[in-house]
């Protein structure tokens, strides 16, 4: 028994020596992904609804779906038809937020070069970085003035440049704003004489990017609108047929419900494919 214990200890010791000879590989960390709530909050901010929260949007979706589901079911008496139009109405508030955010991103894309030029001119004139940013609340583009006015108030109240930049990024919720803010933060902390050149390069790049995207969006706009009309046409026809007794009787059966379910699934798949193929990729916020 004693010999068995000595043998086990010897075996464990040899295994530990063998295990220590192999280097431990570092645990790979997956890149941090932005949560759904954070992405929705960015879209709300980009849409200009500063006082709206993601919870408000979700509540509006639920209320909108119920407000359509109940009347449609009361008029037609067919649950499958009500289940088709209820989710469409529930998606309407989210679609409104995303549409307005997309439109304001297009407007901001044309405004950022002028804002960068204003900062570059202020820096060349000898203004400090906080003052160069604060003057955008008066001389900058109209859409950007509220965010930079809030930055000026924060800096006058606290005097903490880095924290005020973080709040400015949250108010803008824009990838270009993130890059500009981080460039200014590095210039403030590290120093150097290349800030003016960096700002001029960024302004030139933004103008070229805006011009290229405008041309591509003009060419693809009619294709996207035609695809949206093709997805909406069957449901417009269904809405018109919902007032006929024969159609209501057909869709109240199991076969009719199956047809509606298959049609809804195909419409969702086709719409998502259309959006993915036809829409240009949007720049993500990687410098939050």
ROMAR-456315 format. One record per residue (C-alpha): residue number from 1; chain; z, x, y. Coordinates in nm, 2 decimals, always signed. Each point is the difference from the previous one (the first is absolute). Layout:
REM residues N
<resi NUM; chain A; z Z; x X; y Y> $
...
***
This chain:
REM residues 288
<resi 1; chain A; z +0.00; x +0.00; y +0.00> $
<resi 2; chain A; z +0.09; x +0.29; y +0.23> $
<resi 3; chain A; z -0.33; x +0.17; y -0.09> $
<resi 4; chain A; z -0.19; x -0.32; y +0.09> $
<resi 5; chain A; z +0.16; x -0.02; y +0.34> $
<resi 6; chain A; z -0.08; x +0.37; y +0.07> $
<resi 7; chain A; z -0.36; x -0.07; y -0.10> $
<resi 8; chain A; z -0.03; x -0.30; y +0.23> $
<resi 9; chain A; z +0.14; x +0.20; y +0.29> $
<resi 10; chain A; z -0.24; x +0.28; y -0.07> $
<resi 11; chain A; z -0.29; x -0.24; y -0.01> $
<resi 12; chain A; z +0.10; x -0.17; y +0.33> $
<resi 13; chain A; z +0.03; x +0.34; y +0.16> $
<resi 14; chain A; z -0.34; x +0.11; y -0.12> $
<resi 15; chain A; z -0.15; x -0.33; y +0.12> $
<resi 16; chain A; z +0.16; x +0.05; y +0.35> $
<resi 17; chain A; z -0.14; x +0.35; y +0.02> $
<resi 18; chain A; z -0.35; x -0.12; y -0.10> $
<resi 19; chain A; z +0.02; x -0.29; y +0.25> $
<resi 20; chain A; z +0.11; x +0.23; y +0.29> $
<resi 21; chain A; z -0.31; x +0.21; y -0.05> $
<resi 22; chain A; z -0.24; x -0.28; y +0.11> $
<resi 23; chain A; z -0.01; x -0.06; y +0.38> $
<resi 24; chain A; z +0.09; x -0.35; y +0.11> $
<resi 25; chain A; z -0.29; x -0.17; y +0.18> $
<resi 26; chain A; z +0.08; x -0.18; y +0.32> $
<resi 27; chain A; z +0.01; x -0.37; y -0.01> $
<resi 28; chain A; z -0.31; x -0.13; y +0.16> $
<resi 29; chain A; z +0.06; x -0.26; y +0.27> $
<resi 30; chain A; z -0.25; x -0.27; y +0.05> $
<resi 31; chain A; z -0.11; x -0.06; y +0.36> $
<resi 32; chain A; z +0.19; x -0.25; y +0.19> $
<resi 33; chain A; z -0.18; x -0.33; y +0.02> $
<resi 34; chain A; z +0.03; x -0.24; y +0.28> $
<resi 35; chain A; z +0.17; x -0.33; y -0.10> $
<resi 36; chain A; z -0.17; x -0.33; y +0.04> $
<resi 37; chain A; z +0.25; x -0.10; y +0.26> $
<resi 38; chain A; z -0.06; x +0.31; y +0.21> $
<resi 39; chain A; z -0.38; x -0.05; y -0.02> $
<resi 40; chain A; z +0.04; x -0.36; y +0.11> $
<resi 41; chain A; z +0.22; x +0.10; y +0.28> $
<resi 42; chain A; z -0.26; x +0.25; y +0.12> $
<resi 43; chain A; z -0.26; x -0.27; y -0.01> $
<resi 44; chain A; z +0.22; x -0.23; y +0.20> $
<resi 45; chain A; z +0.06; x +0.27; y +0.26> $
<resi 46; chain A; z -0.37; x +0.08; y +0.02> $
<resi 47; chain A; z -0.07; x -0.37; y +0.05> $
<resi 48; chain A; z +0.23; x +0.00; y +0.30> $
<resi 49; chain A; z +0.27; x -0.23; y -0.14> $
<resi 50; chain A; z +0.29; x +0.22; y +0.09> $
<resi 51; chain A; z +0.27; x -0.27; y -0.05> $
<resi 52; chain A; z -0.13; x -0.11; y -0.35> $
<resi 53; chain A; z +0.14; x +0.14; y -0.32> $
<resi 54; chain A; z -0.15; x +0.01; y -0.35> $
<resi 55; chain A; z +0.25; x -0.27; y -0.10> $
<resi 56; chain A; z -0.14; x -0.23; y +0.27> $
<resi 57; chain A; z -0.35; x +0.05; y -0.13> $
<resi 58; chain A; z +0.10; x -0.07; y -0.36> $
<resi 59; chain A; z +0.19; x -0.32; y +0.12> $
<resi 60; chain A; z -0.31; x -0.11; y +0.19> $
<resi 61; chain A; z -0.22; x +0.05; y -0.31> $
<resi 62; chain A; z +0.24; x -0.21; y -0.21> $
<resi 63; chain A; z +0.02; x -0.28; y +0.26> $
<resi 64; chain A; z -0.37; x +0.00; y +0.05> $
<resi 65; chain A; z -0.07; x -0.03; y -0.37> $
<resi 66; chain A; z +0.25; x -0.29; y -0.03> $
<resi 67; chain A; z -0.15; x -0.18; y +0.31> $
<resi 68; chain A; z -0.34; x +0.00; y -0.17> $
<resi 69; chain A; z +0.10; x -0.05; y -0.36> $
<resi 70; chain A; z +0.21; x -0.32; y +0.06> $
<resi 71; chain A; z -0.27; x -0.19; y +0.21> $
<resi 72; chain A; z -0.28; x +0.10; y -0.23> $
<resi 73; chain A; z +0.19; x -0.12; y -0.30> $
<resi 74; chain A; z +0.10; x -0.32; y +0.18> $
<resi 75; chain A; z -0.36; x -0.07; y +0.09> $
<resi 76; chain A; z -0.17; x +0.10; y -0.33> $
<resi 77; chain A; z +0.28; x -0.04; y -0.25> $
<resi 78; chain A; z -0.15; x +0.30; y -0.19> $
<resi 79; chain A; z +0.23; x +0.30; y -0.04> $
<resi 80; chain A; z -0.28; x +0.26; y -0.08> $
<resi 81; chain A; z -0.18; x -0.08; y +0.32> $
<resi 82; chain A; z +0.33; x +0.03; y +0.20> $
<resi 83; chain A; z +0.07; x +0.33; y -0.18> $
<resi 84; chain A; z -0.33; x +0.13; y +0.12> $
<resi 85; chain A; z +0.04; x -0.08; y +0.37> $
<resi 86; chain A; z +0.37; x +0.07; y +0.02> $
<resi 87; chain A; z -0.03; x +0.38; y -0.06> $
<resi 88; chain A; z -0.29; x +0.02; y +0.24> $
<resi 89; chain A; z +0.22; x -0.14; y +0.28> $
<resi 90; chain A; z +0.28; x +0.23; y -0.11> $
<resi 91; chain A; z -0.22; x +0.30; y +0.05> $
<resi 92; chain A; z -0.11; x -0.11; y +0.34> $
<resi 93; chain A; z +0.29; x +0.15; y +0.20> $
<resi 94; chain A; z -0.04; x +0.33; y -0.17> $
<resi 95; chain A; z -0.38; x -0.01; y +0.05> $
<resi 96; chain A; z +0.06; x -0.07; y +0.37> $
<resi 97; chain A; z +0.23; x +0.30; y +0.04> $
<resi 98; chain A; z -0.24; x +0.23; y -0.18> $
<resi 99; chain A; z -0.30; x -0.12; y +0.19> $
<resi 100; chain A; z +0.18; x +0.05; y +0.34> $
<resi 101; chain A; z +0.13; x +0.34; y -0.11> $
<resi 102; chain A; z -0.35; x +0.10; y -0.10> $
<resi 103; chain A; z -0.14; x -0.11; y +0.33> $
<resi 104; chain A; z +0.26; x +0.18; y +0.20> $
<resi 105; chain A; z -0.05; x +0.31; y -0.20> $
<resi 106; chain A; z -0.36; x +0.00; y +0.10> $
<resi 107; chain A; z +0.10; x -0.04; y +0.36> $
<resi 108; chain A; z +0.26; x +0.27; y -0.02> $
<resi 109; chain A; z -0.26; x +0.24; y -0.16> $
<resi 110; chain A; z -0.20; x -0.02; y +0.33> $
<resi 111; chain A; z +0.31; x +0.05; y +0.21> $
<resi 112; chain A; z +0.17; x +0.30; y -0.16> $
<resi 113; chain A; z -0.25; x +0.26; y +0.13> $
<resi 114; chain A; z +0.07; x -0.11; y +0.36> $
<resi 115; chain A; z +0.38; x +0.02; y -0.06> $
<resi 116; chain A; z -0.04; x +0.35; y -0.15> $
<resi 117; chain A; z -0.21; x +0.11; y +0.30> $
<resi 118; chain A; z +0.28; x -0.13; y +0.23> $
<resi 119; chain A; z +0.26; x +0.20; y -0.18> $
<resi 120; chain A; z -0.22; x +0.31; y +0.01> $
<resi 121; chain A; z -0.06; x -0.04; y +0.37> $
<resi 122; chain A; z +0.38; x -0.04; y +0.06> $
<resi 123; chain A; z +0.08; x +0.31; y -0.20> $
<resi 124; chain A; z -0.26; x +0.20; y +0.19> $
<resi 125; chain A; z +0.15; x -0.12; y +0.32> $
<resi 126; chain A; z +0.33; x +0.15; y -0.10> $
<resi 127; chain A; z +0.20; x -0.31; y -0.11> $
<resi 128; chain A; z +0.25; x +0.03; y -0.28> $
<resi 129; chain A; z -0.09; x -0.19; y -0.32> $
<resi 130; chain A; z +0.25; x -0.28; y +0.05> $
<resi 131; chain A; z -0.14; x -0.06; y +0.35> $
<resi 132; chain A; z -0.36; x +0.02; y -0.13> $
<resi 133; chain A; z +0.08; x -0.27; y -0.26> $
<resi 134; chain A; z +0.19; x -0.21; y +0.25> $
<resi 135; chain A; z -0.29; x -0.01; y +0.25> $
<resi 136; chain A; z -0.21; x -0.18; y -0.26> $
<resi 137; chain A; z +0.21; x -0.31; y +0.08> $
<resi 138; chain A; z -0.17; x -0.01; y +0.34> $
<resi 139; chain A; z -0.33; x +0.19; y -0.04> $
<resi 140; chain A; z -0.07; x -0.05; y -0.37> $
<resi 141; chain A; z -0.21; x -0.27; y -0.16> $
<resi 142; chain A; z +0.14; x -0.35; y +0.04> $
<resi 143; chain A; z +0.07; x -0.07; y -0.37> $
<resi 144; chain A; z +0.20; x +0.32; y -0.03> $
<resi 145; chain A; z +0.21; x -0.03; y +0.31> $
<resi 146; chain A; z +0.29; x -0.21; y -0.14> $
<resi 147; chain A; z +0.07; x +0.25; y -0.28> $
<resi 148; chain A; z +0.00; x +0.30; y +0.24> $
<resi 149; chain A; z +0.21; x -0.19; y +0.25> $
<resi 150; chain A; z +0.26; x -0.06; y -0.27> $
<resi 151; chain A; z -0.02; x +0.38; y -0.08> $
<resi 152; chain A; z +0.07; x +0.08; y +0.37> $
<resi 153; chain A; z +0.30; x -0.23; y +0.00> $
<resi 154; chain A; z +0.13; x +0.15; y -0.32> $
<resi 155; chain A; z -0.04; x +0.36; y +0.13> $
<resi 156; chain A; z +0.17; x -0.08; y +0.33> $
<resi 157; chain A; z +0.29; x -0.16; y -0.19> $
<resi 158; chain A; z +0.05; x +0.26; y -0.27> $
<resi 159; chain A; z -0.19; x +0.31; y +0.09> $
<resi 160; chain A; z -0.07; x +0.07; y -0.37> $
<resi 161; chain A; z -0.37; x +0.06; y -0.02> $
<resi 162; chain A; z -0.02; x +0.01; y -0.38> $
<resi 163; chain A; z +0.18; x -0.33; y -0.06> $
<resi 164; chain A; z -0.21; x -0.17; y +0.28> $
<resi 165; chain A; z -0.32; x +0.12; y -0.18> $
<resi 166; chain A; z +0.12; x -0.15; y -0.32> $
<resi 167; chain A; z +0.05; x -0.34; y +0.17> $
<resi 168; chain A; z -0.34; x +0.04; y +0.17> $
<resi 169; chain A; z -0.16; x +0.04; y -0.34> $
<resi 170; chain A; z +0.17; x -0.31; y -0.13> $
<resi 171; chain A; z -0.13; x -0.20; y +0.30> $
<resi 172; chain A; z -0.35; x +0.12; y -0.03> $
<resi 173; chain A; z -0.03; x -0.01; y -0.38> $
<resi 174; chain A; z -0.33; x +0.18; y +0.03> $
<resi 175; chain A; z -0.13; x +0.30; y -0.20> $
<resi 176; chain A; z -0.15; x +0.15; y +0.32> $
<resi 177; chain A; z +0.33; x -0.05; y +0.18> $
<resi 178; chain A; z +0.18; x +0.18; y -0.29> $
<resi 179; chain A; z -0.22; x +0.30; y +0.03> $
<resi 180; chain A; z +0.03; x +0.02; y +0.37> $
<resi 181; chain A; z +0.38; x -0.04; y -0.01> $
<resi 182; chain A; z +0.04; x +0.27; y -0.27> $
<resi 183; chain A; z -0.23; x +0.24; y +0.20> $
<resi 184; chain A; z +0.21; x -0.05; y +0.31> $
<resi 185; chain A; z +0.32; x +0.05; y -0.20> $
<resi 186; chain A; z -0.12; x +0.33; y -0.14> $
<resi 187; chain A; z -0.11; x +0.11; y +0.34> $
<resi 188; chain A; z +0.34; x -0.09; y +0.15> $
<resi 189; chain A; z +0.20; x +0.18; y -0.27> $
<resi 190; chain A; z -0.23; x +0.31; y -0.07> $
<resi 191; chain A; z -0.17; x +0.04; y +0.33> $
<resi 192; chain A; z -0.33; x +0.17; y +0.06> $
<resi 193; chain A; z -0.31; x -0.02; y +0.22> $
<resi 194; chain A; z -0.23; x -0.18; y -0.24> $
<resi 195; chain A; z +0.12; x -0.36; y +0.08> $
<resi 196; chain A; z -0.28; x -0.06; y +0.25> $
<resi 197; chain A; z -0.27; x +0.12; y -0.24> $
<resi 198; chain A; z +0.16; x -0.21; y -0.28> $
<resi 199; chain A; z -0.01; x -0.32; y +0.21> $
<resi 200; chain A; z -0.36; x +0.06; y +0.11> $
<resi 201; chain A; z -0.10; x +0.05; y -0.36> $
<resi 202; chain A; z +0.18; x -0.32; y -0.11> $
<resi 203; chain A; z -0.16; x -0.20; y +0.28> $
<resi 204; chain A; z -0.35; x +0.12; y -0.10> $
<resi 205; chain A; z +0.07; x -0.08; y -0.37> $
<resi 206; chain A; z +0.13; x -0.35; y +0.08> $
<resi 207; chain A; z -0.31; x -0.08; y +0.21> $
<resi 208; chain A; z -0.23; x +0.11; y -0.27> $
<resi 209; chain A; z +0.19; x -0.19; y -0.27> $
<resi 210; chain A; z +0.01; x -0.32; y +0.22> $
<resi 211; chain A; z -0.38; x +0.02; y +0.06> $
<resi 212; chain A; z -0.08; x +0.05; y -0.37> $
<resi 213; chain A; z +0.23; x -0.28; y -0.11> $
<resi 214; chain A; z -0.15; x -0.24; y +0.25> $
<resi 215; chain A; z -0.35; x +0.07; y -0.13> $
<resi 216; chain A; z +0.11; x -0.05; y -0.36> $
<resi 217; chain A; z +0.20; x -0.32; y +0.07> $
<resi 218; chain A; z -0.30; x -0.15; y +0.19> $
<resi 219; chain A; z -0.23; x +0.06; y -0.30> $
<resi 220; chain A; z +0.25; x -0.13; y -0.26> $
<resi 221; chain A; z +0.13; x -0.29; y +0.20> $
<resi 222; chain A; z -0.27; x -0.25; y -0.10> $
<resi 223; chain A; z +0.04; x +0.09; y -0.36> $
<resi 224; chain A; z +0.37; x -0.06; y +0.00> $
<resi 225; chain A; z -0.04; x -0.33; y +0.19> $
<resi 226; chain A; z -0.26; x -0.12; y -0.25> $
<resi 227; chain A; z +0.22; x +0.09; y -0.29> $
<resi 228; chain A; z +0.29; x -0.19; y +0.15> $
<resi 229; chain A; z -0.21; x -0.31; y +0.05> $
<resi 230; chain A; z -0.12; x +0.03; y -0.36> $
<resi 231; chain A; z +0.37; x +0.00; y -0.11> $
<resi 232; chain A; z +0.10; x -0.29; y +0.22> $
<resi 233; chain A; z -0.30; x -0.23; y -0.08> $
<resi 234; chain A; z +0.11; x -0.13; y -0.34> $
<resi 235; chain A; z +0.34; x -0.09; y +0.13> $
<resi 236; chain A; z -0.15; x -0.18; y +0.30> $
<resi 237; chain A; z -0.21; x -0.20; y -0.25> $
<resi 238; chain A; z +0.31; x -0.07; y -0.20> $
<resi 239; chain A; z +0.18; x -0.13; y +0.31> $
<resi 240; chain A; z -0.28; x -0.24; y +0.06> $
<resi 241; chain A; z -0.01; x -0.11; y -0.36> $
<resi 242; chain A; z +0.37; x -0.06; y +0.00> $
<resi 243; chain A; z -0.05; x -0.34; y +0.17> $
<resi 244; chain A; z -0.21; x -0.14; y -0.28> $
<resi 245; chain A; z +0.17; x -0.18; y -0.28> $
<resi 246; chain A; z -0.22; x +0.13; y -0.28> $
<resi 247; chain A; z +0.07; x +0.36; y +0.11> $
<resi 248; chain A; z +0.37; x -0.06; y +0.01> $
<resi 249; chain A; z -0.01; x -0.14; y -0.35> $
<resi 250; chain A; z -0.19; x +0.30; y -0.13> $
<resi 251; chain A; z +0.23; x +0.26; y +0.15> $
<resi 252; chain A; z +0.31; x -0.18; y -0.11> $
<resi 253; chain A; z -0.08; x +0.08; y -0.37> $
<resi 254; chain A; z +0.08; x +0.33; y -0.18> $
<resi 255; chain A; z -0.36; x +0.10; y +0.01> $
<resi 256; chain A; z -0.03; x -0.05; y +0.37> $
<resi 257; chain A; z +0.32; x +0.20; y +0.06> $
<resi 258; chain A; z -0.14; x +0.28; y -0.21> $
<resi 259; chain A; z -0.32; x +0.00; y +0.20> $
<resi 260; chain A; z +0.19; x +0.02; y +0.33> $
<resi 261; chain A; z +0.22; x +0.28; y -0.14> $
<resi 262; chain A; z -0.30; x +0.20; y -0.11> $
<resi 263; chain A; z -0.17; x -0.06; y +0.34> $
<resi 264; chain A; z +0.31; x +0.10; y +0.19> $
<resi 265; chain A; z +0.03; x +0.32; y -0.20> $
<resi 266; chain A; z -0.37; x +0.09; y +0.04> $
<resi 267; chain A; z +0.03; x -0.07; y +0.37> $
<resi 268; chain A; z +0.30; x +0.23; y +0.04> $
<resi 269; chain A; z -0.16; x +0.28; y -0.20> $
<resi 270; chain A; z -0.33; x -0.03; y +0.19> $
<resi 271; chain A; z +0.17; x -0.01; y +0.34> $
<resi 272; chain A; z +0.21; x +0.31; y -0.08> $
<resi 273; chain A; z -0.30; x +0.19; y -0.12> $
<resi 274; chain A; z -0.19; x -0.10; y +0.31> $
<resi 275; chain A; z +0.28; x +0.12; y +0.22> $
<resi 276; chain A; z +0.03; x +0.33; y -0.18> $
<resi 277; chain A; z -0.37; x +0.07; y -0.01> $
<resi 278; chain A; z -0.10; x -0.13; y +0.35> $
<resi 279; chain A; z +0.29; x +0.11; y +0.21> $
<resi 280; chain A; z +0.05; x +0.35; y +0.13> $
<resi 281; chain A; z +0.31; x +0.18; y -0.11> $
<resi 282; chain A; z +0.28; x -0.01; y +0.25> $
<resi 283; chain A; z +0.19; x +0.31; y +0.09> $
<resi 284; chain A; z +0.36; x -0.01; y -0.14> $
<resi 285; chain A; z +0.32; x +0.10; y +0.17> $
<resi 286; chain A; z +0.09; x +0.33; y -0.18> $
<resi 287; chain A; z +0.22; x +0.14; y +0.28> $
<resi 288; chain A; z +0.25; x -0.28; y +0.03> $
***
